Amino acid sequence: MNKRKINVKLLYLIVLVIYILTLLYSFATGFFEQNWNRVGMTVVSVLCLLIIPVVFKIFRWKPVYEIYVLGTCFMYFASLIGSCLGGYSVRYFDKVVHLCSGIFATLLAIMLFSILKKVRQAQNKEDYHLLLVFVNAVNLAIAVIWEFYEYAMLIFFNNDAINHYTQGVHDTITDMMSACVGGLFVTMILIHRYRTQKSNFLINVPERFYEKNIAHHRQRKMEEGNK
């Protein structure tokens, strides 16, 4: 295990400990204050923490701790701080979370592109243009599906997560615009990566995923085909 891998894994453990301690604080204060909404949302935050590890387990992917760190940090602010501890009452907190969701969703879209195309990065100009369109389309699709979910919460449970009664469509549109800006930020990094071949932390994340879970599997299939 190299030094870089140890550092990323240690960072994940630190982030995980902070998440768990905040979970316990949220549950305890919710229970003793009889704030059952906070208690319920704390349980949801536990489930949010498990999403990425469970998905990796289902598909038998090797852990990529950079993804675990980013995912845990995002869930920490989006679910724990935002939904459990009143973060969404802070002005613009919601927009920052949606902007970060756009960044994270676009990185996931790059990984999906690698899975579908079986490539580490765009191999030619045609693939490069396809990648740029694909990742932004996936990001916006995720943003729309999330707004569908919030609308369903309003219709079926009278939970106005979409702020329909106070802001109308303004909240929905600005949420999706924030996610779009996050996606465009990653797109600019992708363009810089393609033109200069210089790497950085964000682009390294999907490329690390490819190296650990796609490249090895592809190489093994090629070797089996040559037998």
BAMIPA-845974 format. One record per residue (C-alpha): residue number from 1; residue in one letter; z, y, x. Coordinates in nm, 4 decimals, padded with zeros to 6 digits. Each point is the difference from the previous one (the first is absolute). Example, Ala and Ser with C-alpha at 12.3 -4.5 7.8 and 13.67 -1.06 7.14 Angstrom:
<pts>
<pt><resi>1</resi><resn>A</resn><Z>00.7800</Z><Y>-00.4500</Y><X>01.2300</X></pt>
<pt><resi>2</resi><resn>S</resn><Z>-00.0660</Z><Y>00.3440</Y><X>00.1370</X></pt>
</pts>
This chain:
<pts>
<pt><resi>1</resi><resn>M</resn><Z>00.0000</Z><Y>00.0000</Y><X>00.0000</X></pt>
<pt><resi>2</resi><resn>N</resn><Z>-00.1113</Z><Y>00.3253</Y><X>00.1640</X></pt>
<pt><resi>3</resi><resn>K</resn><Z>00.2078</Z><Y>00.3181</Y><X>00.0183</X></pt>
<pt><resi>4</resi><resn>R</resn><Z>-00.2079</Z><Y>00.1831</Y><X>-00.2624</X></pt>
<pt><resi>5</resi><resn>K</resn><Z>00.0457</Z><Y>-00.2805</Y><X>-00.2526</X></pt>
<pt><resi>6</resi><resn>I</resn><Z>00.3753</Z><Y>-00.0052</Y><X>00.0631</X></pt>
<pt><resi>7</resi><resn>N</resn><Z>00.0192</Z><Y>00.3792</Y><X>-00.0540</X></pt>
<pt><resi>8</resi><resn>V</resn><Z>-00.1926</Z><Y>-00.0136</Y><X>-00.3298</X></pt>
<pt><resi>9</resi><resn>K</resn><Z>00.2070</Z><Y>-00.2936</Y><X>-00.1249</X></pt>
<pt><resi>10</resi><resn>L</resn><Z>00.3210</Z><Y>00.1820</Y><X>00.0985</X></pt>
<pt><resi>11</resi><resn>L</resn><Z>-00.1218</Z><Y>00.3106</Y><X>-00.1836</X></pt>
<pt><resi>12</resi><resn>Y</resn><Z>-00.0640</Z><Y>-00.2131</Y><X>-00.3093</X></pt>
<pt><resi>13</resi><resn>L</resn><Z>00.3525</Z><Y>-00.1440</Y><X>00.0167</X></pt>
<pt><resi>14</resi><resn>I</resn><Z>00.1477</Z><Y>00.3516</Y><X>00.0287</X></pt>
<pt><resi>15</resi><resn>V</resn><Z>-00.2055</Z><Y>00.1221</Y><X>-00.2968</X></pt>
<pt><resi>16</resi><resn>L</resn><Z>00.1010</Z><Y>-00.3097</Y><X>-00.1962</X></pt>
<pt><resi>17</resi><resn>V</resn><Z>00.3708</Z><Y>00.0571</Y><X>00.0671</X></pt>
<pt><resi>18</resi><resn>I</resn><Z>-00.0282</Z><Y>00.3631</Y><X>-00.1151</X></pt>
<pt><resi>19</resi><resn>Y</resn><Z>-00.1804</Z><Y>-00.1175</Y><X>-00.3153</X></pt>
<pt><resi>20</resi><resn>I</resn><Z>00.2677</Z><Y>-00.2602</Y><X>-00.0794</X></pt>
<pt><resi>21</resi><resn>L</resn><Z>00.2892</Z><Y>00.2419</Y><X>00.0619</X></pt>
<pt><resi>22</resi><resn>T</resn><Z>-00.1629</Z><Y>00.2550</Y><X>-00.2319</X></pt>
<pt><resi>23</resi><resn>L</resn><Z>-00.0527</Z><Y>-00.2759</Y><X>-00.2568</X></pt>
<pt><resi>24</resi><resn>L</resn><Z>00.3702</Z><Y>-00.0838</Y><X>00.0062</X></pt>
<pt><resi>25</resi><resn>Y</resn><Z>00.0931</Z><Y>00.3681</Y><X>-00.0299</X></pt>
<pt><resi>26</resi><resn>S</resn><Z>-00.2355</Z><Y>00.0482</Y><X>-00.2951</X></pt>
<pt><resi>27</resi><resn>F</resn><Z>00.1282</Z><Y>-00.3099</Y><X>-00.1801</X></pt>
<pt><resi>28</resi><resn>A</resn><Z>00.3671</Z><Y>00.0828</Y><X>00.0612</X></pt>
<pt><resi>29</resi><resn>T</resn><Z>-00.0252</Z><Y>00.3621</Y><X>-00.1147</X></pt>
<pt><resi>30</resi><resn>G</resn><Z>-00.2083</Z><Y>-00.1014</Y><X>-00.3014</X></pt>
<pt><resi>31</resi><resn>F</resn><Z>00.2506</Z><Y>-00.2698</Y><X>-00.0979</X></pt>
<pt><resi>32</resi><resn>F</resn><Z>00.3148</Z><Y>00.2118</Y><X>00.0373</X></pt>
<pt><resi>33</resi><resn>E</resn><Z>-00.1606</Z><Y>00.3001</Y><X>-00.1717</X></pt>
<pt><resi>34</resi><resn>Q</resn><Z>-00.1355</Z><Y>-00.2326</Y><X>-00.2724</X></pt>
<pt><resi>35</resi><resn>N</resn><Z>-00.3475</Z><Y>00.1286</Y><X>00.0710</X></pt>
<pt><resi>36</resi><resn>W</resn><Z>-00.1806</Z><Y>-00.3138</Y><X>-00.1127</X></pt>
<pt><resi>37</resi><resn>N</resn><Z>-00.3422</Z><Y>00.1544</Y><X>00.0533</X></pt>
<pt><resi>38</resi><resn>R</resn><Z>00.0838</Z><Y>00.0381</Y><X>00.3695</X></pt>
<pt><resi>39</resi><resn>V</resn><Z>00.1299</Z><Y>-00.3558</Y><X>00.0134</X></pt>
<pt><resi>40</resi><resn>G</resn><Z>-00.3201</Z><Y>-00.1282</Y><X>-00.1606</X></pt>
<pt><resi>41</resi><resn>M</resn><Z>-00.2248</Z><Y>00.2000</Y><X>00.2317</X></pt>
<pt><resi>42</resi><resn>T</resn><Z>00.2007</Z><Y>-00.1270</Y><X>00.2977</X></pt>
<pt><resi>43</resi><resn>V</resn><Z>-00.0883</Z><Y>-00.3548</Y><X>-00.1046</X></pt>
<pt><resi>44</resi><resn>V</resn><Z>-00.3648</Z><Y>00.1103</Y><X>-00.0184</X></pt>
<pt><resi>45</resi><resn>S</resn><Z>00.0363</Z><Y>00.1378</Y><X>00.3544</X></pt>
<pt><resi>46</resi><resn>V</resn><Z>00.1082</Z><Y>-00.3450</Y><X>00.1175</X></pt>
<pt><resi>47</resi><resn>L</resn><Z>-00.3196</Z><Y>-00.1456</Y><X>-00.1470</X></pt>
<pt><resi>48</resi><resn>C</resn><Z>-00.2061</Z><Y>00.2774</Y><X>00.1622</X></pt>
<pt><resi>49</resi><resn>L</resn><Z>00.1450</Z><Y>-00.0925</Y><X>00.3385</X></pt>
<pt><resi>50</resi><resn>L</resn><Z>-00.1238</Z><Y>-00.3576</Y><X>-00.0428</X></pt>
<pt><resi>51</resi><resn>I</resn><Z>-00.3600</Z><Y>00.0777</Y><X>-00.1013</X></pt>
<pt><resi>52</resi><resn>I</resn><Z>-00.1630</Z><Y>00.0101</Y><X>00.3448</X></pt>
<pt><resi>53</resi><resn>P</resn><Z>00.1894</Z><Y>-00.2981</Y><X>00.1547</X></pt>
<pt><resi>54</resi><resn>V</resn><Z>-00.0706</Z><Y>-00.2105</Y><X>-00.3110</X></pt>
<pt><resi>55</resi><resn>V</resn><Z>-00.3727</Z><Y>00.0871</Y><X>00.0047</X></pt>
<pt><resi>56</resi><resn>F</resn><Z>-00.0183</Z><Y>-00.0951</Y><X>00.3690</X></pt>
<pt><resi>57</resi><resn>K</resn><Z>00.1814</Z><Y>-00.3259</Y><X>-00.0798</X></pt>
<pt><resi>58</resi><resn>I</resn><Z>-00.2318</Z><Y>-00.0862</Y><X>-00.2892</X></pt>
<pt><resi>59</resi><resn>F</resn><Z>-00.3144</Z><Y>00.0476</Y><X>00.2088</X></pt>
<pt><resi>60</resi><resn>R</resn><Z>00.1632</Z><Y>-00.1590</Y><X>00.3069</X></pt>
<pt><resi>61</resi><resn>W</resn><Z>-00.0646</Z><Y>00.3068</Y><X>00.2122</X></pt>
<pt><resi>62</resi><resn>K</resn><Z>00.1891</Z><Y>00.0593</Y><X>00.3214</X></pt>
<pt><resi>63</resi><resn>P</resn><Z>00.2405</Z><Y>00.2948</Y><X>-00.0246</X></pt>
<pt><resi>64</resi><resn>V</resn><Z>-00.1316</Z><Y>00.3345</Y><X>00.1179</X></pt>
<pt><resi>65</resi><resn>Y</resn><Z>00.3167</Z><Y>00.2019</Y><X>00.0509</X></pt>
<pt><resi>66</resi><resn>E</resn><Z>-00.1833</Z><Y>00.3319</Y><X>00.0052</X></pt>
<pt><resi>67</resi><resn>I</resn><Z>-00.0955</Z><Y>-00.0712</Y><X>-00.3635</X></pt>
<pt><resi>68</resi><resn>Y</resn><Z>00.3556</Z><Y>-00.1060</Y><X>-00.0803</X></pt>
<pt><resi>69</resi><resn>V</resn><Z>00.1368</Z><Y>00.3260</Y><X>00.1461</X></pt>
<pt><resi>70</resi><resn>L</resn><Z>-00.2466</Z><Y>00.2212</Y><X>-00.1876</X></pt>
<pt><resi>71</resi><resn>G</resn><Z>00.0458</Z><Y>-00.1924</Y><X>-00.3254</X></pt>
<pt><resi>72</resi><resn>T</resn><Z>00.3794</Z><Y>00.0064</Y><X>00.0187</X></pt>
<pt><resi>73</resi><resn>C</resn><Z>00.0058</Z><Y>00.3728</Y><X>00.0798</X></pt>
<pt><resi>74</resi><resn>F</resn><Z>-00.2323</Z><Y>00.0720</Y><X>-00.2917</X></pt>
<pt><resi>75</resi><resn>M</resn><Z>00.2069</Z><Y>-00.2088</Y><X>-00.2444</X></pt>
<pt><resi>76</resi><resn>Y</resn><Z>00.3172</Z><Y>00.1658</Y><X>00.1302</X></pt>
<pt><resi>77</resi><resn>F</resn><Z>-00.1129</Z><Y>00.3457</Y><X>-00.1048</X></pt>
<pt><resi>78</resi><resn>A</resn><Z>-00.2173</Z><Y>-00.0931</Y><X>-00.2986</X></pt>
<pt><resi>79</resi><resn>S</resn><Z>00.2463</Z><Y>-00.2376</Y><X>-00.1649</X></pt>
<pt><resi>80</resi><resn>L</resn><Z>00.3497</Z><Y>00.0370</Y><X>00.1464</X></pt>
<pt><resi>81</resi><resn>I</resn><Z>00.0191</Z><Y>00.3726</Y><X>00.0680</X></pt>
<pt><resi>82</resi><resn>G</resn><Z>-00.2443</Z><Y>00.1012</Y><X>-00.2719</X></pt>
<pt><resi>83</resi><resn>S</resn><Z>00.0927</Z><Y>-00.2201</Y><X>-00.2960</X></pt>
<pt><resi>84</resi><resn>C</resn><Z>00.3617</Z><Y>-00.0913</Y><X>00.0770</X></pt>
<pt><resi>85</resi><resn>L</resn><Z>00.1455</Z><Y>00.3067</Y><X>00.1688</X></pt>
<pt><resi>86</resi><resn>G</resn><Z>-00.1825</Z><Y>00.2833</Y><X>-00.1751</X></pt>
<pt><resi>87</resi><resn>G</resn><Z>-00.2645</Z><Y>00.0781</Y><X>00.2593</X></pt>
<pt><resi>88</resi><resn>Y</resn><Z>-00.2645</Z><Y>00.0683</Y><X>-00.2609</X></pt>
<pt><resi>89</resi><resn>S</resn><Z>00.2035</Z><Y>00.2935</Y><X>-00.1285</X></pt>
<pt><resi>90</resi><resn>V</resn><Z>-00.0698</Z><Y>00.1779</Y><X>00.3295</X></pt>
<pt><resi>91</resi><resn>R</resn><Z>-00.3065</Z><Y>00.2218</Y><X>-00.0199</X></pt>
<pt><resi>92</resi><resn>Y</resn><Z>-00.3142</Z><Y>-00.1528</Y><X>00.1556</X></pt>
<pt><resi>93</resi><resn>F</resn><Z>00.1818</Z><Y>-00.3216</Y><X>00.0963</X></pt>
<pt><resi>94</resi><resn>D</resn><Z>-00.2234</Z><Y>-00.1887</Y><X>-00.2446</X></pt>
<pt><resi>95</resi><resn>K</resn><Z>-00.3166</Z><Y>00.1478</Y><X>00.1529</X></pt>
<pt><resi>96</resi><resn>V</resn><Z>00.1056</Z><Y>-00.0927</Y><X>00.3540</X></pt>
<pt><resi>97</resi><resn>V</resn><Z>00.0667</Z><Y>-00.3565</Y><X>-00.1145</X></pt>
<pt><resi>98</resi><resn>H</resn><Z>-00.3434</Z><Y>-00.0208</Y><X>-00.1644</X></pt>
<pt><resi>99</resi><resn>L</resn><Z>-00.1622</Z><Y>00.1429</Y><X>00.3132</X></pt>
<pt><resi>100</resi><resn>C</resn><Z>00.1718</Z><Y>-00.2701</Y><X>00.2074</X></pt>
<pt><resi>101</resi><resn>S</resn><Z>-00.1079</Z><Y>-00.2608</Y><X>-00.2549</X></pt>
<pt><resi>102</resi><resn>G</resn><Z>-00.3588</Z><Y>00.1104</Y><X>00.0624</X></pt>
<pt><resi>103</resi><resn>I</resn><Z>00.0447</Z><Y>-00.0511</Y><X>00.3737</X></pt>
<pt><resi>104</resi><resn>F</resn><Z>00.1574</Z><Y>-00.3435</Y><X>-00.0480</X></pt>
<pt><resi>105</resi><resn>A</resn><Z>-00.2540</Z><Y>-00.1108</Y><X>-00.2632</X></pt>
<pt><resi>106</resi><resn>T</resn><Z>-00.2902</Z><Y>00.1037</Y><X>00.2242</X></pt>
<pt><resi>107</resi><resn>L</resn><Z>00.1432</Z><Y>-00.2019</Y><X>00.2886</X></pt>
<pt><resi>108</resi><resn>L</resn><Z>00.0251</Z><Y>-00.2983</Y><X>-00.2355</X></pt>
<pt><resi>109</resi><resn>A</resn><Z>-00.3623</Z><Y>00.0607</Y><X>-00.1006</X></pt>
<pt><resi>110</resi><resn>I</resn><Z>-00.1049</Z><Y>-00.0148</Y><X>00.3672</X></pt>
<pt><resi>111</resi><resn>M</resn><Z>00.1763</Z><Y>-00.3362</Y><X>00.0283</X></pt>
<pt><resi>112</resi><resn>L</resn><Z>-00.1748</Z><Y>-00.1206</Y><X>-00.3158</X></pt>
<pt><resi>113</resi><resn>F</resn><Z>-00.3325</Z><Y>00.1055</Y><X>00.1506</X></pt>
<pt><resi>114</resi><resn>S</resn><Z>00.0815</Z><Y>-00.2031</Y><X>00.3133</X></pt>
<pt><resi>115</resi><resn>I</resn><Z>00.0856</Z><Y>-00.3029</Y><X>-00.2132</X></pt>
<pt><resi>116</resi><resn>L</resn><Z>-00.3206</Z><Y>00.0226</Y><X>-00.2024</X></pt>
<pt><resi>117</resi><resn>K</resn><Z>-00.2333</Z><Y>00.0793</Y><X>00.2907</X></pt>
<pt><resi>118</resi><resn>K</resn><Z>00.1859</Z><Y>-00.2052</Y><X>00.2648</X></pt>
<pt><resi>119</resi><resn>V</resn><Z>-00.0255</Z><Y>00.2869</Y><X>00.2493</X></pt>
<pt><resi>120</resi><resn>R</resn><Z>00.2595</Z><Y>00.1982</Y><X>00.1983</X></pt>
<pt><resi>121</resi><resn>Q</resn><Z>-00.1839</Z><Y>00.3289</Y><X>-00.0577</X></pt>
<pt><resi>122</resi><resn>A</resn><Z>-00.3408</Z><Y>00.1179</Y><X>-00.1218</X></pt>
<pt><resi>123</resi><resn>Q</resn><Z>-00.2700</Z><Y>-00.1689</Y><X>00.2106</X></pt>
<pt><resi>124</resi><resn>N</resn><Z>-00.2867</Z><Y>00.2359</Y><X>-00.0766</X></pt>
<pt><resi>125</resi><resn>K</resn><Z>-00.0776</Z><Y>00.3281</Y><X>-00.1741</X></pt>
<pt><resi>126</resi><resn>E</resn><Z>-00.0661</Z><Y>-00.1673</Y><X>-00.3346</X></pt>
<pt><resi>127</resi><resn>D</resn><Z>00.3373</Z><Y>-00.1795</Y><X>00.0059</X></pt>
<pt><resi>128</resi><resn>Y</resn><Z>00.1684</Z><Y>00.3215</Y><X>00.1127</X></pt>
<pt><resi>129</resi><resn>H</resn><Z>-00.1321</Z><Y>00.1950</Y><X>-00.2998</X></pt>
<pt><resi>130</resi><resn>L</resn><Z>00.0882</Z><Y>-00.2880</Y><X>-00.2318</X></pt>
<pt><resi>131</resi><resn>L</resn><Z>00.3534</Z><Y>-00.0038</Y><X>00.1415</X></pt>
<pt><resi>132</resi><resn>L</resn><Z>00.0503</Z><Y>00.3718</Y><X>-00.0648</X></pt>
<pt><resi>133</resi><resn>V</resn><Z>-00.1101</Z><Y>-00.0319</Y><X>-00.3626</X></pt>
<pt><resi>134</resi><resn>F</resn><Z>00.1901</Z><Y>-00.3265</Y><X>-00.0544</X></pt>
<pt><resi>135</resi><resn>V</resn><Z>00.3404</Z><Y>00.1149</Y><X>00.1262</X></pt>
<pt><resi>136</resi><resn>N</resn><Z>-00.0053</Z><Y>00.3199</Y><X>-00.2052</X></pt>
<pt><resi>137</resi><resn>A</resn><Z>-00.1147</Z><Y>-00.1844</Y><X>-00.3121</X></pt>
<pt><resi>138</resi><resn>V</resn><Z>00.2834</Z><Y>-00.2536</Y><X>00.0373</X></pt>
<pt><resi>139</resi><resn>N</resn><Z>00.2539</Z><Y>00.2774</Y><X>00.0614</X></pt>
<pt><resi>140</resi><resn>L</resn><Z>-00.1046</Z><Y>00.1908</Y><X>-00.3124</X></pt>
<pt><resi>141</resi><resn>A</resn><Z>-00.0071</Z><Y>-00.3223</Y><X>-00.2031</X></pt>
<pt><resi>142</resi><resn>I</resn><Z>00.3609</Z><Y>-00.0697</Y><X>00.0999</X></pt>
<pt><resi>143</resi><resn>A</resn><Z>00.0970</Z><Y>00.3585</Y><X>-00.0900</X></pt>
<pt><resi>144</resi><resn>V</resn><Z>-00.1610</Z><Y>-00.0362</Y><X>-00.3445</X></pt>
<pt><resi>145</resi><resn>I</resn><Z>00.1634</Z><Y>-00.3392</Y><X>-00.0642</X></pt>
<pt><resi>146</resi><resn>W</resn><Z>00.3386</Z><Y>00.1515</Y><X>00.0864</X></pt>
<pt><resi>147</resi><resn>E</resn><Z>-00.0553</Z><Y>00.2776</Y><X>-00.2545</X></pt>
<pt><resi>148</resi><resn>F</resn><Z>-00.0973</Z><Y>-00.2669</Y><X>-00.2550</X></pt>
<pt><resi>149</resi><resn>Y</resn><Z>00.3350</Z><Y>-00.1663</Y><X>00.0702</X></pt>
<pt><resi>150</resi><resn>E</resn><Z>00.1905</Z><Y>00.3257</Y><X>-00.0502</X></pt>
<pt><resi>151</resi><resn>Y</resn><Z>-00.1878</Z><Y>00.0639</Y><X>-00.3244</X></pt>
<pt><resi>152</resi><resn>A</resn><Z>00.0875</Z><Y>-00.3510</Y><X>-00.1196</X></pt>
<pt><resi>153</resi><resn>M</resn><Z>00.3677</Z><Y>00.0727</Y><X>00.0740</X></pt>
<pt><resi>154</resi><resn>L</resn><Z>-00.0278</Z><Y>00.3046</Y><X>-00.2267</X></pt>
<pt><resi>155</resi><resn>I</resn><Z>-00.1754</Z><Y>-00.1823</Y><X>-00.2847</X></pt>
<pt><resi>156</resi><resn>F</resn><Z>00.2026</Z><Y>-00.3219</Y><X>-00.0038</X></pt>
<pt><resi>157</resi><resn>F</resn><Z>00.3437</Z><Y>00.1097</Y><X>00.1296</X></pt>
<pt><resi>158</resi><resn>N</resn><Z>00.0001</Z><Y>00.3761</Y><X>-00.0644</X></pt>
<pt><resi>159</resi><resn>N</resn><Z>00.0646</Z><Y>00.0518</Y><X>00.3729</X></pt>
<pt><resi>160</resi><resn>D</resn><Z>-00.1805</Z><Y>00.3222</Y><X>00.0865</X></pt>
<pt><resi>161</resi><resn>A</resn><Z>-00.0663</Z><Y>-00.0819</Y><X>00.3674</X></pt>
<pt><resi>162</resi><resn>I</resn><Z>-00.3384</Z><Y>00.1667</Y><X>-00.0431</X></pt>
<pt><resi>163</resi><resn>N</resn><Z>00.1670</Z><Y>00.3309</Y><X>-00.1055</X></pt>
<pt><resi>164</resi><resn>H</resn><Z>-00.2216</Z><Y>00.0156</Y><X>-00.3066</X></pt>
<pt><resi>165</resi><resn>Y</resn><Z>00.2433</Z><Y>00.2032</Y><X>-00.2123</X></pt>
<pt><resi>166</resi><resn>T</resn><Z>00.0708</Z><Y>00.2611</Y><X>00.2682</X></pt>
<pt><resi>167</resi><resn>Q</resn><Z>-00.3285</Z><Y>00.0310</Y><X>00.1927</X></pt>
<pt><resi>168</resi><resn>G</resn><Z>-00.2743</Z><Y>-00.1673</Y><X>-00.2027</X></pt>
<pt><resi>169</resi><resn>V</resn><Z>-00.2849</Z><Y>-00.1227</Y><X>00.2214</X></pt>
<pt><resi>170</resi><resn>H</resn><Z>00.0981</Z><Y>00.2285</Y><X>00.2895</X></pt>
<pt><resi>171</resi><resn>D</resn><Z>00.2396</Z><Y>-00.2522</Y><X>00.1554</X></pt>
<pt><resi>172</resi><resn>T</resn><Z>-00.2512</Z><Y>-00.2861</Y><X>-00.0288</X></pt>
<pt><resi>173</resi><resn>I</resn><Z>-00.2856</Z><Y>00.1966</Y><X>00.1568</X></pt>
<pt><resi>174</resi><resn>T</resn><Z>00.2082</Z><Y>00.1442</Y><X>00.2856</X></pt>
<pt><resi>175</resi><resn>D</resn><Z>00.1466</Z><Y>-00.3443</Y><X>00.0755</X></pt>
<pt><resi>176</resi><resn>M</resn><Z>-00.3494</Z><Y>-00.1450</Y><X>00.0382</X></pt>
<pt><resi>177</resi><resn>M</resn><Z>-00.1142</Z><Y>00.3023</Y><X>00.2001</X></pt>
<pt><resi>178</resi><resn>S</resn><Z>00.2935</Z><Y>-00.0506</Y><X>00.2387</X></pt>
<pt><resi>179</resi><resn>A</resn><Z>-00.0945</Z><Y>-00.3656</Y><X>00.0471</X></pt>
<pt><resi>180</resi><resn>C</resn><Z>-00.3600</Z><Y>00.1079</Y><X>00.0575</X></pt>
<pt><resi>181</resi><resn>V</resn><Z>00.1094</Z><Y>00.2434</Y><X>00.2731</X></pt>
<pt><resi>182</resi><resn>G</resn><Z>00.1939</Z><Y>-00.2814</Y><X>00.1690</X></pt>
<pt><resi>183</resi><resn>G</resn><Z>-00.3114</Z><Y>-00.2172</Y><X>-00.0106</X></pt>
<pt><resi>184</resi><resn>L</resn><Z>-00.2167</Z><Y>00.2774</Y><X>00.1440</X></pt>
<pt><resi>185</resi><resn>F</resn><Z>00.2512</Z><Y>00.0442</Y><X>00.2830</X></pt>
<pt><resi>186</resi><resn>V</resn><Z>-00.0436</Z><Y>-00.3658</Y><X>00.0991</X></pt>
<pt><resi>187</resi><resn>T</resn><Z>-00.3775</Z><Y>00.0390</Y><X>-00.0458</X></pt>
<pt><resi>188</resi><resn>M</resn><Z>-00.0035</Z><Y>00.2808</Y><X>00.2570</X></pt>
<pt><resi>189</resi><resn>I</resn><Z>00.1895</Z><Y>-00.2252</Y><X>00.2410</X></pt>
<pt><resi>190</resi><resn>L</resn><Z>-00.2557</Z><Y>-00.2764</Y><X>-00.0648</X></pt>
<pt><resi>191</resi><resn>I</resn><Z>-00.2859</Z><Y>00.2387</Y><X>00.0758</X></pt>
<pt><resi>192</resi><resn>H</resn><Z>00.1704</Z><Y>00.1097</Y><X>00.3217</X></pt>
<pt><resi>193</resi><resn>R</resn><Z>00.0571</Z><Y>-00.3661</Y><X>00.0945</X></pt>
<pt><resi>194</resi><resn>Y</resn><Z>-00.3661</Z><Y>-00.0873</Y><X>-00.0581</X></pt>
<pt><resi>195</resi><resn>R</resn><Z>-00.1345</Z><Y>00.2976</Y><X>00.1947</X></pt>
<pt><resi>196</resi><resn>T</resn><Z>00.2362</Z><Y>-00.0086</Y><X>00.2978</X></pt>
<pt><resi>197</resi><resn>Q</resn><Z>00.1213</Z><Y>-00.3645</Y><X>00.0013</X></pt>
<pt><resi>198</resi><resn>K</resn><Z>00.3493</Z><Y>00.1403</Y><X>00.0566</X></pt>
<pt><resi>199</resi><resn>S</resn><Z>00.2761</Z><Y>-00.1842</Y><X>-00.1801</X></pt>
<pt><resi>200</resi><resn>N</resn><Z>00.3263</Z><Y>00.1220</Y><X>-00.1549</X></pt>
<pt><resi>201</resi><resn>F</resn><Z>00.3003</Z><Y>-00.1422</Y><X>-00.1824</X></pt>
<pt><resi>202</resi><resn>L</resn><Z>-00.1414</Z><Y>00.0125</Y><X>-00.3536</X></pt>
<pt><resi>203</resi><resn>I</resn><Z>-00.3333</Z><Y>-00.1613</Y><X>00.0862</X></pt>
<pt><resi>204</resi><resn>N</resn><Z>00.1801</Z><Y>-00.2532</Y><X>00.2210</X></pt>
<pt><resi>205</resi><resn>V</resn><Z>00.1812</Z><Y>-00.1334</Y><X>-00.3086</X></pt>
<pt><resi>206</resi><resn>P</resn><Z>-00.3025</Z><Y>-00.1579</Y><X>-00.1777</X></pt>
<pt><resi>207</resi><resn>E</resn><Z>-00.1477</Z><Y>-00.1026</Y><X>00.3357</X></pt>
<pt><resi>208</resi><resn>R</resn><Z>00.3225</Z><Y>-00.1808</Y><X>00.0894</X></pt>
<pt><resi>209</resi><resn>F</resn><Z>-00.0172</Z><Y>-00.1744</Y><X>-00.3361</X></pt>
<pt><resi>210</resi><resn>Y</resn><Z>-00.3552</Z><Y>-00.1135</Y><X>00.0775</X></pt>
<pt><resi>211</resi><resn>E</resn><Z>00.0901</Z><Y>-00.1286</Y><X>00.3452</X></pt>
<pt><resi>212</resi><resn>K</resn><Z>00.2988</Z><Y>-00.2000</Y><X>-00.1241</X></pt>
<pt><resi>213</resi><resn>N</resn><Z>-00.1396</Z><Y>-00.1380</Y><X>-00.3252</X></pt>
<pt><resi>214</resi><resn>I</resn><Z>-00.3798</Z><Y>00.0184</Y><X>-00.0140</X></pt>
<pt><resi>215</resi><resn>A</resn><Z>-00.1339</Z><Y>-00.0276</Y><X>00.3557</X></pt>
<pt><resi>216</resi><resn>H</resn><Z>00.1972</Z><Y>-00.3169</Y><X>00.0825</X></pt>
<pt><resi>217</resi><resn>H</resn><Z>-00.1006</Z><Y>-00.1685</Y><X>-00.3255</X></pt>
<pt><resi>218</resi><resn>R</resn><Z>-00.3644</Z><Y>00.0990</Y><X>00.0490</X></pt>
<pt><resi>219</resi><resn>Q</resn><Z>-00.0026</Z><Y>-00.1311</Y><X>00.3572</X></pt>
<pt><resi>220</resi><resn>R</resn><Z>00.1460</Z><Y>-00.3326</Y><X>-00.1126</X></pt>
<pt><resi>221</resi><resn>K</resn><Z>-00.2648</Z><Y>-00.0400</Y><X>-00.2702</X></pt>
<pt><resi>222</resi><resn>M</resn><Z>-00.2753</Z><Y>00.0719</Y><X>00.2529</X></pt>
<pt><resi>223</resi><resn>E</resn><Z>00.1415</Z><Y>-00.2620</Y><X>00.2362</X></pt>
<pt><resi>224</resi><resn>E</resn><Z>00.0178</Z><Y>-00.2548</Y><X>-00.2816</X></pt>
<pt><resi>225</resi><resn>G</resn><Z>-00.3617</Z><Y>00.0788</Y><X>-00.0924</X></pt>
<pt><resi>226</resi><resn>N</resn><Z>-00.1161</Z><Y>-00.0622</Y><X>00.3577</X></pt>
<pt><resi>227</resi><resn>K</resn><Z>00.1534</Z><Y>-00.3473</Y><X>00.0130</X></pt>
</pts>
